[in-house]
Amino acid sequence: MTKLDQILFRFLLLFLGGWFFTTVVVDFVAVPNVFRTVSNLQEAGNVGIKVFTTYNILELVFGIGICTFLWKLPVQKKKLLWVSRVLSIILVGLILFYIFHLNPNIIKYAGEMHEIGIGNEGYEAIETKHRFYHHLYVKLDGFKLISLLFLQVVSVVSWRKNETGEEL
C-alpha cells in the first residue's frame, strides 16, 4: 500500500471507531441519563430528541466519510470490498431514514401524546405508534452497531493481509 492508502485506512478506522463509540455513548450513556435525571418526562424527551437529531447529522458525516474511504482504498479481495461498500451505503441510507422519517415521526407522536395527556381518548393509539417508531429506532441502531463492528473487523483483516503481502 502507498503512503496515501495507509492514511486513508487510518481515517477509515478512525471514522468506524468514532461512529461506533459515539453511538454507544449517546445510546447507552447520554440519553438514558437524561431520562433518569430530568424529572419532567416531556422535557427529557425533548432533550433526547435534540441529542438524537443533532447526532444523526454527525453520523451522516461519518457514513459519507466511510463510503468515500472504502471507494478509495485498494483491496485485493473484490467480494469483501463490495460487501463493505454496499453495507456502508446501507448505513448512510439508514441515517437518512432516521433524519427524514423516523425522528420526525417520533417527535410528532411524542408531541401528540403530550397534547392529549395520559388517560384521554386516543392516547393509547398514539402511544402505540410512538412506541413502534421508538422500537424500530432501537432495532436499527443494533443493526448499525453490528454493521460497524463487521466493517472494522473486515478492514483490519484486509489491512493486515495487505501489509504482509498475503492475498486476501
C-alpha positions as CSV (number, residue, x, y, z in Angstrom):
1,M,0.0,0.0,0.0
2,T,1.1,3.5,-0.7
3,K,1.5,6.2,1.9
4,L,-1.8,7.7,0.8
5,D,-3.5,4.3,1.2
6,Q,-2.2,4.0,4.7
7,I,-3.5,7.4,5.6
8,L,-6.9,6.6,4.1
9,F,-7.0,3.4,6.0
10,R,-6.3,5.1,9.3
11,F,-9.0,7.6,8.6
12,L,-11.4,4.7,7.8
13,L,-10.6,3.1,11.1
14,L,-11.0,6.4,12.9
15,F,-14.4,7.1,11.4
16,L,-15.6,3.5,12.0
17,G,-14.4,3.5,15.6
18,G,-15.6,7.1,16.2
19,W,-19.1,6.3,14.8
20,F,-19.3,3.0,16.8
21,F,-18.2,4.5,20.2
22,T,-20.1,7.8,19.9
23,T,-23.3,5.7,19.1
24,V,-22.6,3.6,22.3
25,V,-22.1,6.7,24.4
26,V,-25.2,8.5,23.0
27,D,-27.5,5.4,23.1
28,F,-26.4,3.8,26.4
29,V,-25.0,6.7,28.5
30,A,-26.1,10.2,27.5
31,V,-29.8,9.8,26.6
32,P,-30.6,7.2,29.3
33,N,-29.0,9.5,31.9
34,V,-31.2,12.4,30.6
35,F,-34.3,10.3,31.3
36,R,-33.0,9.3,34.7
37,T,-32.1,12.8,35.9
38,V,-34.7,15.0,34.3
39,S,-37.9,14.7,36.4
40,N,-40.3,16.0,33.6
41,L,-40.8,13.3,31.0
42,Q,-41.7,15.7,28.3
43,E,-38.6,17.8,28.9
44,A,-36.4,14.7,29.0
45,G,-38.0,13.6,25.7
46,N,-37.3,17.0,24.1
47,V,-33.6,16.8,25.2
48,G,-33.4,13.2,23.9
49,I,-34.9,14.2,20.6
50,K,-32.5,17.1,20.3
51,V,-29.5,14.9,21.1
52,F,-30.5,12.2,18.6
53,T,-31.4,14.6,15.7
54,T,-28.1,16.5,16.2
55,Y,-26.1,13.3,16.5
56,N,-27.7,11.9,13.3
57,I,-26.1,14.8,11.4
58,L,-22.7,13.8,12.8
59,E,-23.5,10.2,11.8
60,L,-24.2,11.3,8.2
61,V,-20.6,12.8,8.1
62,F,-19.2,9.5,9.5
63,G,-21.1,7.5,6.9
64,I,-20.2,9.6,3.9
65,G,-16.5,9.6,5.1
66,I,-16.6,5.8,5.4
67,C,-18.1,5.4,2.0
68,T,-15.5,7.6,0.5
69,F,-12.6,5.8,2.1
70,L,-14.0,2.4,1.1
71,W,-14.2,3.6,-2.6
72,K,-10.6,4.9,-2.5
73,L,-8.8,2.1,-0.6
74,P,-7.4,-0.7,-2.7
75,V,-8.4,-4.2,-1.6
76,Q,-7.4,-7.3,-3.4
77,K,-10.5,-9.4,-2.5
78,K,-13.2,-7.8,-4.5
79,K,-16.2,-9.6,-2.9
80,L,-15.2,-8.4,0.5
81,L,-14.7,-4.9,-0.8
82,W,-18.1,-4.8,-2.4
83,V,-19.9,-6.2,0.7
84,S,-18.2,-3.4,2.7
85,R,-19.1,-0.8,0.2
86,V,-22.8,-1.9,0.0
87,L,-23.0,-2.1,3.8
88,S,-21.6,1.4,4.2
89,I,-24.1,2.7,1.6
90,I,-26.9,0.9,3.6
91,L,-25.7,2.7,6.8
92,V,-25.8,6.1,5.1
93,G,-29.3,5.3,3.9
94,L,-30.3,4.2,7.4
95,I,-29.1,7.6,8.8
96,L,-31.1,9.4,6.1
97,F,-34.1,7.3,7.1
98,Y,-33.5,8.4,10.7
99,I,-33.3,12.1,9.8
100,F,-36.2,12.3,7.3
101,H,-38.7,9.6,8.6
102,L,-38.0,8.0,11.9
103,N,-37.1,11.1,14.0
104,P,-39.9,13.3,12.6
105,N,-42.5,10.5,13.5
106,I,-41.1,10.0,17.0
107,I,-41.3,13.8,17.5
108,K,-44.8,14.0,16.0
109,Y,-46.2,11.2,18.2
110,A,-44.5,12.3,21.3
111,G,-45.9,15.8,20.8
112,E,-49.4,14.4,20.2
113,M,-49.1,12.2,23.4
114,H,-48.3,15.2,25.5
115,E,-51.0,17.3,23.9
116,I,-53.7,14.7,24.6
117,G,-52.5,13.6,28.0
118,I,-52.5,10.2,29.7
119,G,-55.9,8.6,30.1
120,N,-57.6,10.7,27.4
121,E,-59.3,9.3,24.3
122,G,-56.8,8.4,21.6
123,Y,-53.8,8.4,23.8
124,E,-53.2,4.7,23.6
125,A,-53.3,4.7,19.8
126,I,-50.8,7.5,19.6
127,E,-48.6,5.8,22.3
128,T,-48.6,2.6,20.2
129,K,-47.4,4.5,17.1
130,H,-44.7,6.3,19.2
131,R,-43.6,3.0,20.7
132,F,-43.4,1.4,17.2
133,Y,-41.1,4.1,15.9
134,H,-39.0,4.1,19.1
135,H,-38.6,0.3,19.0
136,L,-37.7,0.5,15.3
137,Y,-35.0,3.1,16.1
138,V,-33.6,0.8,18.8
139,K,-33.5,-2.3,16.5
140,L,-32.0,-0.3,13.6
141,D,-29.3,1.1,16.0
142,G,-28.5,-2.5,16.9
143,F,-28.1,-3.4,13.2
144,K,-25.9,-0.2,12.8
145,L,-23.6,-1.2,15.7
146,I,-23.2,-4.8,14.4
147,S,-22.5,-3.5,10.9
148,L,-19.9,-1.0,12.2
149,L,-18.1,-3.8,14.1
150,F,-18.2,-6.0,11.0
151,L,-16.7,-3.2,8.9
152,Q,-14.0,-2.7,11.5
153,V,-13.0,-6.4,11.6
154,V,-13.1,-6.7,7.8
155,S,-11.0,-3.5,7.4
156,V,-8.4,-4.6,9.9
157,V,-8.1,-8.1,8.5
158,S,-7.8,-6.7,4.9
159,W,-5.2,-4.2,6.1
160,R,-3.1,-6.9,7.9
161,K,-3.1,-9.1,4.8
162,N,-2.2,-6.2,2.5
163,E,0.7,-5.3,4.9
164,T,2.1,-8.9,4.9
165,G,1.6,-9.3,1.2
166,E,-0.7,-12.2,1.5
167,E,-3.6,-12.5,-0.9
168,L,-7.0,-11.6,0.7
